[in-house]
Amino acid sequence: MSKENEQLPNLGDNFPEKEVVTTHGRISLPKHFAGKWFVLFSHPGDFTPVCTTEFVSFAKRSDEFKALNCELIGLSVDQVYSHIKWVQWIDENMLTKIEFPVIADDMGGLASQLGMIHPQKGANTVRAVFIVDGTGIIRAMLYYPQEIGRNITEIIRMVKALQTSDKNKVATPADWPENETLKDNVIIPPAQDEKTAHKRQKQYDCYDWWFCYKKL
């Protein structure tokens, strides 16, 4: 692997262009999701308990992602045959259909490029999450240890918050839209000059000139 390829992506980078093998056939990323947001999440291995609960949770809430114009795609270094059988097992035993594609990155190319393989955890992928917007830009990255399952509600919240920020040019407080102080209000970016700072406090509710908020 070249030095260039060893550099992990940063927030705001383009998602790497890659053709991958999935349970839905070959897919070119990120072109396959052009115009849509997508959440790429990796799991350590098929036929493992925590990963199974995550797949069921993602599947049961897939409509919430679709309502945000956001698609799901899974990934591990297992072969596609294993993915197909595992997805079938989940359908038969957990009564849940996995309708999103699952990448079989058995050569570890994309997983290594995205920093999903932890050298102290063997060759398996960690629980990584990449939120990518409709233009193919990486907007958020999350990494979880193998022992802890993900919080799907938080991932949905992040997609909503990012889209809200983009649309309204605002920031969102902790735990938005249920912040203990601001509730579902959003934060106005701080003023960049004295005139705007003075005017800002007359336009919005503010704790100070640099901390103003409003309801959408």
Backbone as a printed PyTorch tensor [residue, N CA C, xyz], in Angstrom:
tensor([[[  0.8490,  -1.1880,   0.0000],
         [  0.0000,   0.0000,   0.0000],
         [  0.8870,   1.2420,   0.0000]],

        [[  0.5730,   2.2010,  -0.8740],
         [  1.3790,   3.4060,  -0.9720],
         [  1.1450,   4.3050,   0.2250]],

        [[  2.0680,   5.2540,   0.4060],
         [  1.9260,   6.2170,   1.5010],
         [  0.6430,   7.0250,   1.3370]],

        [[  0.2770,   7.3060,   0.0860],
         [ -0.9230,   8.0860,  -0.1670],
         [ -2.1560,   7.3340,   0.3050]],

        [[ -2.2010,   6.0260,   0.0420],
         [ -3.3470,   5.2250,   0.4240],
         [ -3.3990,   4.9470,   1.9180]],

        [[ -2.2600,   5.1240,   2.6030],
         [ -2.2470,   4.8900,   4.0410],
         [ -2.9120,   6.0310,   4.8060]],

        [[ -3.0540,   7.1910,   4.1600],
         [ -3.6740,   8.3370,   4.8090],
         [ -5.1770,   8.1030,   4.9180]],

        [[ -5.6660,   8.0540,   6.1600],
         [ -7.0930,   7.8350,   6.3660],
         [ -7.8590,   9.0970,   6.0000]],

        [[ -9.1280,   8.9460,   5.5720],
         [ -9.9120,  10.1200,   5.1880],
         [-10.2090,  11.0110,   6.3820]],

        [[-10.4430,  12.2680,   6.1020],
         [-10.8490,  13.2330,   7.1030],
         [-12.2780,  13.6740,   6.8340]],

        [[-12.9080,  14.2840,   7.8300],
         [-14.2160,  14.8720,   7.6100],
         [-14.1050,  15.9200,   6.5100]],

        [[-15.0550,  15.8900,   5.5910],
         [-15.0240,  16.8270,   4.4760],
         [-14.3380,  16.2900,   3.2430]],

        [[-13.6780,  15.1260,   3.3510],
         [-13.0570,  14.4890,   2.1840],
         [-14.1130,  13.7820,   1.3410]],

        [[-13.7760,  13.5830,   0.0780],
         [-14.6220,  12.7570,  -0.7770],
         [-14.5140,  11.3040,  -0.3470]],

        [[-15.6420,  10.6040,  -0.3410],
         [-15.5960,   9.1710,  -0.0710],
         [-14.8130,   8.5130,  -1.2070]],

        [[-13.8920,   7.5830,  -0.9060],
         [-13.0710,   6.9840,  -1.9640],
         [-13.8970,   6.2290,  -2.9960]],

        [[-13.5580,   6.4160,  -4.2570],
         [-14.2520,   5.7020,  -5.3300],
         [-13.7960,   4.2460,  -5.3280]],

        [[-14.7580,   3.3480,  -5.2660],
         [-14.4150,   1.9320,  -5.1430],
         [-15.5480,   1.0720,  -5.6870]],

        [[-15.2170,   0.0600,  -6.4710],
         [-16.2170,  -0.9300,  -6.8820],
         [-16.1540,  -2.0950,  -5.9030]],

        [[-17.3080,  -2.4450,  -5.3350],
         [-17.3390,  -3.4600,  -4.2850],
         [-18.3190,  -4.5650,  -4.6400]],

        [[-18.0560,  -5.7360,  -4.0970],
         [-18.9550,  -6.8820,  -4.2370],
         [-19.9150,  -6.8650,  -3.0660]],

        [[-21.2090,  -6.9680,  -3.3320],
         [-22.2080,  -6.9360,  -2.2690],
         [-23.2400,  -8.0420,  -2.4730]],

        [[-24.1060,  -8.1760,  -1.4930],
         [-25.2090,  -9.1370,  -1.5930],
         [-26.2120,  -8.7280,  -2.6680]],

        [[-26.1110,  -7.5130,  -3.1900],
         [-26.9740,  -7.0450,  -4.2800],
         [-26.2140,  -6.9510,  -5.5970]],

        [[-25.0350,  -7.5760,  -5.6640],
         [-24.2120,  -7.4900,  -6.8580],
         [-23.1260,  -6.4470,  -6.7150]],

        [[-22.4350,  -6.1670,  -7.8220],
         [-21.3480,  -5.1860,  -7.7780],
         [-21.9160,  -3.7660,  -7.7320]],

        [[-21.3100,  -2.9310,  -6.8900],
         [-21.7540,  -1.5540,  -6.7000],
         [-20.5390,  -0.6430,  -6.7610]],

        [[-20.6770,   0.4850,  -7.4310],
         [-19.6140,   1.4910,  -7.4610],
         [-19.9470,   2.5800,  -6.4510]],

        [[-19.0660,   2.7250,  -5.4640],
         [-19.2490,   3.7530,  -4.4370],
         [-18.3640,   4.9500,  -4.7400]],

        [[-18.8230,   6.1790,  -4.4600],
         [-20.1480,   6.5170,  -3.9160],
         [-21.1980,   6.7430,  -4.9900]],

        [[-20.8230,   6.5100,  -6.2720],
         [-21.7070,   6.8290,  -7.3970],
         [-23.0700,   6.1530,  -7.2850]],

        [[-23.0890,   4.9460,  -6.7100],
         [-24.3420,   4.1880,  -6.5940],
         [-25.4090,   4.9760,  -5.8260]],

        [[-24.9750,   5.8210,  -4.9000],
         [-25.9170,   6.5750,  -4.0630],
         [-25.9650,   8.0550,  -4.4480]],

        [[-25.5740,   8.3880,  -5.6620],
         [-25.5220,   9.7890,  -6.0880],
         [-26.8500,  10.4920,  -5.8160]],

        [[-26.7840,  11.6410,  -5.1640],
         [-27.9830,  12.4060,  -4.8450],
         [-28.6440,  11.9940,  -3.5510]],

        [[-28.1510,  10.9100,  -2.9480],
         [-28.6880,  10.4380,  -1.6760],
         [-27.5760,  10.4090,  -0.6230]],

        [[-27.9560,  10.5930,   0.6290],
         [-27.0410,  10.3330,   1.7170],
         [-26.9370,   8.8220,   1.9050]],

        [[-25.8370,   8.3630,   2.4840],
         [-25.7930,   6.9500,   2.8620],
         [-24.9510,   6.7560,   4.1110]],

        [[-25.2990,   5.7160,   4.8430],
         [-24.5620,   5.3190,   6.0410],
         [-23.8980,   3.9800,   5.7550]],

        [[-22.5750,   3.9780,   5.7150],
         [-21.8100,   2.7450,   5.5650],
         [-21.3530,   2.3200,   6.9500]],

        [[-21.7170,   1.1110,   7.3480],
         [-21.3100,   0.6420,   8.6780],
         [-20.6780,  -0.7420,   8.5570]],

        [[-19.5750,  -0.9340,   9.2500],
         [-18.8720,  -2.2120,   9.2200],
         [-19.1650,  -3.0000,  10.4890]],

        [[-19.0880,  -4.3110,  10.3840],
         [-19.2760,  -5.1780,  11.5520],
         [-18.1550,  -6.2080,  11.5920]],

        [[-17.7810,  -6.6780,  12.7830],
         [-16.6530,  -7.6120,  12.9100],
         [-16.8290,  -8.9320,  12.1600]],

        [[-18.0500,  -9.4890,  12.1550],
         [-18.2050, -10.7700,  11.4940],
         [-19.6400, -11.2490,  11.4280]],

        [[-19.9420, -12.0100,  10.3970],
         [-21.2620, -12.6390,  10.2630],
         [-21.4570, -13.6910,  11.3580]],

        [[-22.6970, -14.0060,  11.6280],
         [-23.0490, -15.0570,  12.5960],
         [-22.4430, -14.7840,  13.9780]],

        [[-22.4830, -13.5190,  14.3840],
         [-22.0520, -13.1460,  15.7350],
         [-23.2050, -12.3820,  16.3930]],

        [[-23.3730, -12.5590,  17.7070],
         [-24.5800, -12.0360,  18.3710],
         [-24.7570, -10.5240,  18.3050]],

        [[-23.7180,  -9.7470,  18.6660],
         [-23.8770,  -8.2950,  18.6820],
         [-24.1620,  -7.7740,  17.2800]],

        [[-23.4310,  -8.2640,  16.2960],
         [-23.6350,  -7.8290,  14.9140],
         [-25.0490,  -8.1610,  14.4350]],

        [[-25.5570,  -9.3110,  14.8440],
         [-26.9110,  -9.7020,  14.4520],
         [-27.9350,  -8.7200,  15.0090]],

        [[-27.7670,  -8.3240,  16.2780],
         [-28.7120,  -7.3650,  16.8580],
         [-28.6270,  -6.0240,  16.1410]],

        [[-27.4370,  -5.6350,  15.7230],
         [-27.2840,  -4.3670,  15.0130],
         [-27.9770,  -4.4180,  13.6590]],

        [[-27.7850,  -5.4980,  12.9310],
         [-28.4140,  -5.6160,  11.6190],
         [-29.9370,  -5.5990,  11.7360]],

        [[-30.4630,  -6.2670,  12.7420],
         [-31.9060,  -6.2570,  12.9580],
         [-32.3790,  -4.8380,  13.2540]],

        [[-31.6390,  -4.1200,  14.0990],
         [-32.0210,  -2.7530,  14.4580],
         [-31.9540,  -1.8130,  13.2600]],

        [[-30.8820,  -1.9080,  12.4780],
         [-30.7870,  -1.0780,  11.2820],
         [-31.9490,  -1.3840,  10.3290]],

        [[-32.2300,  -2.6660,  10.1360],
         [-33.2940,  -3.0520,   9.2090],
         [-34.6560,  -2.5600,   9.6680]],

        [[-34.9330,  -2.6840,  10.9560],
         [-36.2380,  -2.2680,  11.4840],
         [-36.4380,  -0.7560,  11.4020]],

        [[-35.3590,  -0.0010,  11.2920],
         [-35.4650,   1.4540,  11.2470],
         [-35.0460,   2.0170,   9.8940]],

        [[-34.9730,   1.1300,   8.9030],
         [-34.5390,   1.5850,   7.5770],
         [-35.4780,   2.6290,   6.9840]],

        [[-36.7740,   2.5530,   7.3080],
         [-37.7230,   3.5480,   6.7890],
         [-37.4060,   4.9460,   7.3170]],

        [[-36.8840,   5.0310,   8.5470],
         [-36.5220,   6.3250,   9.1080],
         [-35.3390,   6.9320,   8.3550]],

        [[-34.4020,   6.0700,   7.9370],
         [-33.2880,   6.5490,   7.1300],
         [-33.7830,   6.9830,   5.7500]],

        [[-34.6410,   6.1660,   5.1410],
         [-35.1610,   6.5020,   3.8070],
         [-35.9240,   7.8190,   3.8170]],

        [[-36.6350,   8.1000,   4.9220],
         [-37.3650,   9.3610,   5.0340],
         [-36.4280,  10.5580,   5.0210]],

        [[-35.1620,  10.3110,   5.3320],
         [-34.1380,  11.3560,   5.3110],
         [-33.3240,  11.3160,   4.0130]],

        [[-33.8470,  10.5890,   3.0090],
         [-33.1350,  10.4160,   1.7400],
         [-31.7680,   9.7890,   1.9790]],

        [[-31.7290,   8.8160,   2.8820],
         [-30.4810,   8.1890,   3.3050],
         [-30.5930,   6.6730,   3.1920]],

        [[-29.6170,   6.0460,   2.5570],
         [-29.5900,   4.6020,   2.3850],
         [-28.5770,   3.9680,   3.3320]],

        [[-28.7130,   2.6700,   3.5270],
         [-27.8100,   1.9050,   4.3820],
         [-26.9940,   0.9270,   3.5450]],

        [[-25.7550,   0.6880,   3.9700],
         [-24.9480,  -0.3630,   3.3490],
         [-23.9730,  -0.8910,   4.3980]],

        [[-23.9580,  -2.2120,   4.5850],
         [-23.0860,  -2.8370,   5.5720],
         [-21.7760,  -3.2960,   4.9550]],

        [[-20.8560,  -3.7370,   5.7980],
         [-19.5500,  -4.2080,   5.3100],
         [-18.8800,  -5.0690,   6.3610]],

        [[-18.2550,  -6.1490,   5.9170],
         [-17.2740,  -6.8770,   6.7250],
         [-16.3280,  -7.5900,   5.7720]],

        [[-15.3210,  -8.2310,   6.3270],
         [-14.3500,  -8.9240,   5.4810],
         [-14.7740, -10.3610,   5.1940]],

        [[-15.9860, -10.7460,   5.5820],
         [-16.5010, -12.0710,   5.2360],
         [-16.7820, -12.1390,   3.7340]],

        [[-16.8200, -13.3460,   3.2020],
         [-17.1280, -13.5200,   1.7870],
         [-18.6300, -13.3330,   1.5450]],

        [[-18.9800, -13.0550,   0.3190],
         [-20.3780, -12.7710,  -0.0140],
         [-21.2690, -13.9760,   0.2770]],

        [[-20.7250, -15.1980,   0.1580],
         [-21.5300, -16.4020,   0.4310],
         [-21.9530, -16.4390,   1.8950]],

        [[-21.0570, -16.0270,   2.7630],
         [-21.3700, -15.9620,   4.1890],
         [-22.4410, -14.9130,   4.4440]],

        [[-22.2920, -13.7360,   3.8090],
         [-23.2930, -12.6740,   3.9650],
         [-24.6820, -13.1690,   3.5550]],

        [[-24.7400, -13.8170,   2.3990],
         [-26.0290, -14.2840,   1.8730],
         [-26.6860, -15.2510,   2.8490]],

        [[-25.9090, -16.1930,   3.3780],
         [-26.4590, -17.1730,   4.3080],
         [-26.8720, -16.5220,   5.6190]],

        [[-26.0840, -15.5720,   6.1000],
         [-26.3970, -14.8850,   7.3600],
         [-27.6650, -14.0470,   7.2340]],

        [[-27.7680, -13.3250,   6.1250],
         [-28.9790, -12.5260,   5.8810],
         [-30.2100, -13.4380,   5.8370]],

        [[-30.0430, -14.6080,   5.2160],
         [-31.1450, -15.5870,   5.1770],
         [-31.4730, -16.0790,   6.5880]],

        [[-30.4420, -16.3180,   7.3880],
         [-30.6480, -16.7870,   8.7710],
         [-31.4070, -15.7410,   9.5780]],

        [[-31.0440, -14.4650,   9.4160],
         [-31.7300, -13.3880,  10.1380],
         [-33.1990, -13.3290,   9.7440]],

        [[-33.4640, -13.4970,   8.4710],
         [-34.8510, -13.4830,   7.9870],
         [-35.6440, -14.6270,   8.6070]],

        [[-35.0550, -15.8210,   8.6550],
         [-35.7730, -17.0080,   9.1300],
         [-35.8840, -17.0630,  10.6500]],

        [[-34.8580, -16.5790,  11.3460],
         [-34.8220, -16.7340,  12.8030],
         [-35.1600, -15.4740,  13.5890]],

        [[-34.8850, -14.3200,  13.0070],
         [-35.1900, -13.0580,  13.6770],
         [-36.3960, -12.3650,  13.0360]],

        [[-36.9400, -12.9980,  12.0000],
         [-38.1240, -12.4870,  11.2900],
         [-37.9290, -11.0520,  10.8130]],

        [[-36.7380, -10.7890,  10.2900],
         [-36.3870,  -9.4510,   9.8180],
         [-35.6580,  -9.5590,   8.4850]],

        [[-36.1630,  -8.8670,   7.4670],
         [-35.5260,  -8.8830,   6.1610],
         [-34.4590,  -7.7990,   6.0820]],

        [[-33.2740,  -8.1830,   5.6650],
         [-32.1870,  -7.2240,   5.4560],
         [-32.2510,  -6.8120,   3.9880]],

        [[-32.8070,  -5.6410,   3.7370],
         [-33.0350,  -5.2070,   2.3610],
         [-31.9340,  -4.2990,   1.8290]],

        [[-30.9980,  -3.8980,   2.6880],
         [-29.8790,  -3.0860,   2.2090],
         [-28.7210,  -4.0050,   1.8170]],

        [[-27.8310,  -3.5640,   0.9280],
         [-26.6970,  -4.4030,   0.5100],
         [-25.6420,  -4.5130,   1.6040]],

        [[-24.8970,  -5.6170,   1.5620],
         [-23.7970,  -5.8460,   2.5050],
         [-22.5330,  -6.1190,   1.6880]],

        [[-21.5060,  -5.3090,   1.8980],
         [-20.2650,  -5.4450,   1.1400],
         [-19.4490,  -6.6190,   1.6620]],

        [[-18.9580,  -7.4220,   0.7380],
         [-18.0410,  -8.5180,   1.0710],
         [-16.6230,  -8.0410,   0.7320]],

        [[-15.9670,  -7.4240,   1.6960],
         [-14.6270,  -6.8550,   1.4880],
         [-13.5880,  -7.8680,   1.9390]],

        [[-13.6430,  -9.0650,   1.3440],
         [-12.8110, -10.1680,   1.8420],
         [-11.3180,  -9.9480,   1.6100]],

        [[-10.9520,  -9.0080,   0.7500],
         [ -9.5340,  -8.6720,   0.5810],
         [ -9.1300,  -7.5040,   1.4870]],

        [[-10.1120,  -6.9040,   2.1610],
         [ -9.8130,  -5.8430,   3.1180],
         [ -9.4090,  -4.5180,   2.5230]],

        [[ -9.6100,  -4.3220,   1.2330],
         [ -9.1620,  -3.0910,   0.5810],
         [ -9.8570,  -1.8410,   1.0910]],

        [[-11.1810,  -1.8010,   0.9930],
         [-11.9200,  -0.6320,   1.4420],
         [-11.8410,  -0.4750,   2.9540]],

        [[-11.9170,  -1.6020,   3.6710],
         [-11.8450,  -1.5620,   5.1340],
         [-10.5340,  -0.9420,   5.6060]],

        [[ -9.4170,  -1.3090,   4.9700],
         [ -8.1190,  -0.7370,   5.3430],
         [ -8.0550,   0.7350,   4.9870]],

        [[ -8.6070,   1.0790,   3.8250],
         [ -8.5760,   2.4620,   3.3580],
         [ -9.3470,   3.3880,   4.2970]],

        [[-10.3910,   2.8470,   4.9350],
         [-11.2340,   3.6390,   5.8180],
         [-10.8850,   3.4560,   7.2960]],

        [[ -9.8050,   2.7270,   7.5860],
         [ -9.3680,   2.5700,   8.9680],
         [-10.2640,   1.6780,   9.7930]],

        [[-10.9320,   0.7210,   9.1530],
         [-11.8760,  -0.1490,   9.8530],
         [-11.2150,  -1.3610,  10.4980]],

        [[ -9.9630,  -1.6270,  10.1530],
         [ -9.2720,  -2.8040,  10.6850],
         [ -8.2670,  -2.3670,  11.7460]],

        [[ -8.4930,  -2.8280,  12.9720],
         [ -7.6070,  -2.4740,  14.0890],
         [ -6.5480,  -3.5600,  14.2020]],

        [[ -5.2710,  -3.1960,  14.1320],
         [ -4.2070,  -4.1990,  14.1240],
         [ -4.1800,  -5.0890,  15.3570]],

        [[ -4.7150,  -4.6010,  16.4920],
         [ -4.7090,  -5.4070,  17.7070],
         [ -5.9670,  -6.2720,  17.8430]],

        [[ -6.8550,  -6.1880,  16.8560],
         [ -8.0880,  -6.9810,  16.8830],
         [ -8.1230,  -8.0150,  15.7650]],

        [[ -6.9630,  -8.3240,  15.2180],
         [ -6.9090,  -9.3070,  14.1530],
         [ -7.3110,  -8.7030,  12.8210]],

        [[ -7.8340,  -9.5410,  11.9350],
         [ -8.1800,  -9.0980,  10.5840],
         [ -9.6250,  -8.6310,  10.4720]],

        [[-10.4010,  -8.7670,  11.5470],
         [-11.8030,  -8.3690,  11.4880],
         [-11.9530,  -6.8550,  11.5110]],

        [[-13.0680,  -6.3850,  10.9600],
         [-13.3510,  -4.9590,  10.9970],
         [-13.9510,  -4.5600,  12.3390]],

        [[-13.5980,  -3.3570,  12.7980],
         [-14.2380,  -2.8050,  13.9910],
         [-15.6120,  -2.2840,  13.5770]],

        [[-16.3660,  -1.7720,  14.5520],
         [-17.6840,  -1.2170,  14.2390],
         [-17.5100,   0.2590,  13.8570]],

        [[-17.3420,   0.4960,  12.5830],
         [-17.1800,   1.8590,  12.0860],
         [-18.4700,   2.3180,  11.4120]],

        [[-18.6890,   3.6320,  11.4380],
         [-19.8410,   4.2280,  10.7700],
         [-19.3540,   5.4460,   9.9890]],

        [[-19.7280,   5.5130,   8.7200],
         [-19.4370,   6.6770,   7.8880],
         [-20.7500,   7.2380,   7.3790]],

        [[-20.9930,   8.5110,   7.6760],
         [-22.1680,   9.1940,   7.1510],
         [-21.6900,  10.0470,   5.9780]],

        [[-22.2710,   9.7940,   4.8050],
         [-21.8330,  10.4440,   3.5640],
         [-23.0170,  11.1830,   2.9590]],

        [[-22.7930,  12.4280,   2.5340],
         [-23.9180,  13.2140,   2.0190],
         [-24.1670,  12.9350,   0.5370]],

        [[-25.1480,  13.6260,  -0.0230],
         [-25.5760,  13.3570,  -1.3950],
         [-24.5680,  13.7260,  -2.4580]],

        [[-23.5100,  14.4460,  -2.0790],
         [-22.4590,  14.7770,  -3.0300],
         [-21.2270,  13.8800,  -2.8500]],

        [[-21.3300,  12.8800,  -1.9740],
         [-20.2190,  11.9560,  -1.7720],
         [-19.1820,  12.4320,  -0.7820]],

        [[-19.5230,  13.4340,   0.0530],
         [-18.5930,  13.9670,   1.0380],
         [-18.7960,  13.2650,   2.3820]],

        [[-17.7020,  12.8520,   3.0190],
         [-17.7670,  12.2290,   4.3430],
         [-18.0730,  13.3120,   5.3750]],

        [[-19.2110,  13.1730,   6.0540],
         [-19.6540,  14.1970,   6.9940],
         [-19.4420,  13.8030,   8.4530]],

        [[-19.3970,  12.5080,   8.7290],
         [-19.1810,  12.0500,  10.1040],
         [-18.5590,  10.6670,  10.0920]],

        [[-17.7350,  10.3870,  11.1030],
         [-17.1110,   9.0780,  11.2570],
         [-17.1930,   8.6730,  12.7190]],

        [[-17.6100,   7.4370,  12.9680],
         [-17.6920,   6.9030,  14.3190],
         [-16.9990,   5.5460,  14.3420]],

        [[-16.2530,   5.2820,  15.4140],
         [-15.6090,   3.9850,  15.5820],
         [-15.9650,   3.4300,  16.9590]],

        [[-16.4390,   2.2050,  16.9800],
         [-16.8240,   1.5510,  18.2270],
         [-15.9420,   0.3220,  18.4390]],

        [[-15.6790,  -0.0440,  19.6870],
         [-14.9780,  -1.3050,  19.9470],
         [-15.8680,  -2.4840,  19.5810]],

        [[-15.2630,  -3.6160,  19.3400],
         [-16.0200,  -4.7950,  18.9320],
         [-17.0380,  -5.2210,  19.9830]],

        [[-16.7620,  -4.9140,  21.2390],
         [-17.6020,  -5.4290,  22.3310],
         [-18.9060,  -4.6460,  22.5280]],

        [[-19.0280,  -3.4800,  21.8700],
         [-20.1800,  -2.6070,  22.1380],
         [-20.9980,  -2.3880,  20.8760]],

        [[-22.2910,  -2.6990,  20.9650],
         [-23.1880,  -2.4630,  19.8460],
         [-23.5180,  -0.9900,  19.6960]],

        [[-23.8500,  -0.5930,  18.4780],
         [-24.1140,   0.8140,  18.1850],
         [-25.5020,   1.2680,  18.6310]],

        [[-25.6390,   2.5740,  18.8050],
         [-26.9120,   3.2000,  19.1100],
         [-27.4810,   3.7490,  17.8020]],

        [[-28.4660,   3.0680,  17.2360],
         [-29.0080,   3.4470,  15.9330],
         [-29.7070,   4.8000,  16.0140]],

        [[-30.3460,   5.0740,  17.1560],
         [-31.0200,   6.3580,  17.3390],
         [-30.0390,   7.5060,  17.1720]],

        [[-28.8360,   7.3710,  17.6960],
         [-27.8340,   8.4280,  17.5880],
         [-27.4080,   8.6290,  16.1390]],

        [[-27.2930,   7.5540,  15.3820],
         [-26.8930,   7.6840,  13.9770],
         [-27.9760,   8.4130,  13.1850]],

        [[-29.2440,   8.0760,  13.4340],
         [-30.3520,   8.7960,  12.7890],
         [-30.3310,  10.2690,  13.1990]],

        [[-30.0950,  10.5230,  14.4900],
         [-30.0350,  11.9020,  14.9840],
         [-28.9410,  12.6910,  14.2860]],

        [[-27.8060,  12.0640,  14.0550],
         [-26.7030,  12.7470,  13.4000],
         [-27.0430,  13.1170,  11.9610]],

        [[-27.6850,  12.1970,  11.2460],
         [-28.0920,  12.4980,   9.8660],
         [-29.0600,  13.6710,   9.8610]],

        [[-30.0670,  13.6390,  10.7510],
         [-31.0340,  14.7440,  10.8450],
         [-30.3350,  16.0590,  11.1750]],

        [[-29.4140,  16.0170,  12.1370],
         [-28.7270,  17.2320,  12.5650],
         [-27.8640,  17.8050,  11.4470]],

        [[-27.1580,  16.9570,  10.7400],
         [-26.3250,  17.4190,   9.6330],
         [-27.1720,  18.0500,   8.5360]],

        [[-28.2820,  17.4140,   8.2060],
         [-29.1550,  17.9500,   7.1650],
         [-29.7950,  19.2610,   7.6100]],

        [[-30.1600,  19.3500,   8.8790],
         [-30.7330,  20.5780,   9.4200],
         [-29.7150,  21.7010,   9.3880]],

        [[-28.4760,  21.3920,   9.7500],
         [-27.4030,  22.3820,   9.7340],
         [-27.1590,  22.8870,   8.3170]],

        [[-27.1120,  21.9720,   7.3430],
         [-26.8800,  22.3480,   5.9470],
         [-27.9900,  23.2510,   5.4270]],

        [[-29.2140,  22.8770,   5.6970],
         [-30.3720,  23.5870,   5.1460],
         [-30.5430,  24.9740,   5.7590]],

        [[-30.2890,  25.0930,   7.0560],
         [-30.5960,  26.3350,   7.7750],
         [-29.3710,  27.1390,   8.2020]],

        [[-28.1760,  26.6370,   7.9080],
         [-26.9350,  27.3220,   8.2760],
         [-26.8720,  27.6010,   9.7820]],

        [[-27.1560,  26.5630,  10.5550],
         [-27.1590,  26.6680,  12.0140],
         [-26.3600,  25.5090,  12.5970]],

        [[-26.1680,  25.5470,  13.9040],
         [-25.5750,  24.4340,  14.6300],
         [-26.6370,  23.8520,  15.5510]],

        [[-26.4200,  22.6280,  16.0130],
         [-27.3840,  22.0070,  16.9160],
         [-26.7200,  21.7160,  18.2580]],

        [[-27.4300,  21.9360,  19.3600],
         [-26.8430,  21.7360,  20.6870],
         [-26.7520,  20.2550,  21.0540]],

        [[-26.1710,  19.9720,  22.1910],
         [-26.0600,  18.5940,  22.6920],
         [-27.4460,  17.9710,  22.7880]],

        [[-27.5160,  16.7090,  22.3770],
         [-28.7540,  15.9260,  22.4830],
         [-29.9130,  16.5040,  21.6690]],

        [[-29.6360,  17.4380,  20.7670],
         [-30.6840,  18.0030,  19.9330],
         [-31.4650,  16.8870,  19.2360]],

        [[-32.7700,  16.9760,  19.1500],
         [-33.6620,  18.0930,  19.4840],
         [-34.2480,  18.0410,  20.9030]],

        [[-33.5590,  17.4020,  21.8180],
         [-34.0610,  17.3240,  23.1920],
         [-33.0070,  17.8310,  24.1790]],

        [[-32.4140,  18.9520,  23.8450],
         [-31.4090,  19.5350,  24.7310],
         [-32.0600,  20.0120,  26.0230]],

        [[-31.3940,  19.7900,  27.1570],
         [-31.9840,  20.1170,  28.4580],
         [-32.1530,  21.6220,  28.6630]],

        [[-31.3970,  22.4260,  27.9190],
         [-31.4840,  23.8810,  28.0510],
         [-32.2440,  24.5320,  26.8920]],

        [[-31.8600,  24.1790,  25.6690],
         [-32.4340,  24.8300,  24.4870],
         [-33.5860,  24.0610,  23.8580]],

        [[-33.8890,  22.8670,  24.3900],
         [-34.9640,  22.0330,  23.8260],
         [-34.6500,  21.7440,  22.3540]],

        [[-35.6080,  22.0770,  21.4460],
         [-35.3820,  21.7840,  20.0350],
         [-34.9080,  23.0070,  19.2590]],

        [[-34.5100,  24.0690,  19.9590],
         [-33.9650,  25.2460,  19.2930],
         [-32.6060,  24.9420,  18.6840]],

        [[-32.2310,  25.7530,  17.7050],
         [-30.9260,  25.6080,  17.0530],
         [-30.0900,  26.8500,  17.3300]],

        [[-28.7830,  26.7110,  17.1830],
         [-27.8440,  27.7690,  17.5520],
         [-27.4160,  28.5650,  16.3180]],

        [[-27.4470,  29.8870,  16.4570],
         [-27.0050,  30.7800,  15.3880],
         [-25.4780,  30.8760,  15.4250]],

        [[-24.8020,  30.7490,  14.2910],
         [-23.3430,  30.8760,  14.3050],
         [-22.9180,  32.2150,  14.8960]],

        [[-21.8410,  32.2730,  15.6670],
         [-21.3940,  33.5230,  16.2940],
         [-21.1230,  34.6200,  15.2670]],

        [[-21.4050,  35.8610,  15.6620],
         [-21.1480,  37.0070,  14.7890],
         [-19.6510,  37.1760,  14.5530]],

        [[-19.3090,  37.6800,  13.3790],
         [-17.9050,  37.8500,  13.0160],
         [-17.4420,  39.3050,  13.1000]],

        [[-18.3550,  40.2220,  13.4630],
         [-17.9590,  41.6200,  13.6010],
         [-18.8460,  42.2890,  14.6520]],

        [[-18.4610,  43.4780,  15.1360],
         [-19.1550,  44.1530,  16.2210],
         [-20.5800,  44.5580,  15.8380]],

        [[-20.7580,  45.0350,  14.6210],
         [-22.0800,  45.4800,  14.1770],
         [-23.0710,  44.3240,  14.2030]],

        [[-22.6530,  43.1760,  13.6680],
         [-23.5220,  42.0040,  13.6500],
         [-23.7790,  41.4970,  15.0560]],

        [[-22.7670,  41.5510,  15.9160],
         [-22.9220,  41.0940,  17.3000],
         [-23.9820,  41.9060,  18.0220]],

        [[-23.9750,  43.2080,  17.8140],
         [-24.9590,  44.0930,  18.4520],
         [-26.3620,  43.8250,  17.8940]],

        [[-26.4400,  43.6850,  16.5990],
         [-27.7260,  43.4580,  15.9300],
         [-28.3000,  42.0920,  16.2790]],

        [[-27.4240,  41.1270,  16.4290],
         [-27.8320,  39.7410,  16.6700],
         [-28.6900,  39.6110,  17.9230]],

        [[-28.3540,  40.3540,  18.9670],
         [-29.0740,  40.2340,  20.2360],
         [-30.4840,  40.8200,  20.1640]],

        [[-30.7430,  41.6370,  19.1470],
         [-32.0880,  42.1720,  18.9520],
         [-32.9260,  41.2530,  18.0530]],

        [[-32.2570,  40.3960,  17.3100],
         [-32.9460,  39.5120,  16.3670],
         [-33.3690,  38.1890,  16.9960]],

        [[-32.5570,  37.6990,  17.9160],
         [-32.7670,  36.3480,  18.4370],
         [-32.7580,  36.3380,  19.9590]],

        [[-33.1570,  35.2050,  20.5130],
         [-32.9530,  34.9810,  21.9410],
         [-31.4680,  34.7000,  22.1530]],

        [[-30.8810,  35.3290,  23.1420],
         [-29.4370,  35.1770,  23.3470],
         [-29.0970,  35.1120,  24.8390]],

        [[-28.0890,  34.3290,  25.1650],
         [-27.4670,  34.3890,  26.4830],
         [-26.3900,  35.4650,  26.4840]],

        [[-25.8010,  35.6610,  25.3180],
         [-24.7940,  36.6770,  25.0940],
         [-24.6760,  36.8280,  23.5770]],

        [[-23.8520,  37.7840,  23.1050],
         [-23.7770,  38.0160,  21.6580],
         [-23.2580,  36.8150,  20.8880]],

        [[-22.4750,  35.9810,  21.5570],
         [-21.8890,  34.8240,  20.8810],
         [-22.7210,  33.5490,  21.0830]],

        [[-23.8360,  33.6390,  21.8150],
         [-24.6400,  32.4600,  22.1320],
         [-26.1240,  32.8060,  21.9230]],

        [[-26.5310,  32.7890,  20.6560],
         [-27.9080,  33.0980,  20.2770],
         [-28.5500,  31.8660,  19.6480]],

        [[-29.8560,  31.7840,  19.7850],
         [-30.5640,  30.6020,  19.3030],
         [-31.9490,  30.9810,  18.8010]],

        [[-32.5590,  30.0510,  18.0780],
         [-33.9030,  30.2860,  17.5520],
         [-34.6040,  28.9600,  17.3350]],

        [[-35.9090,  29.0490,  17.1270],
         [-36.6980,  27.8680,  16.7730],
         [-36.8510,  27.8380,  15.2640]],

        [[-36.7350,  26.6780,  14.6870],
         [-36.8710,  26.5530,  13.2430],
         [-38.3360,  26.7110,  12.8340]]])
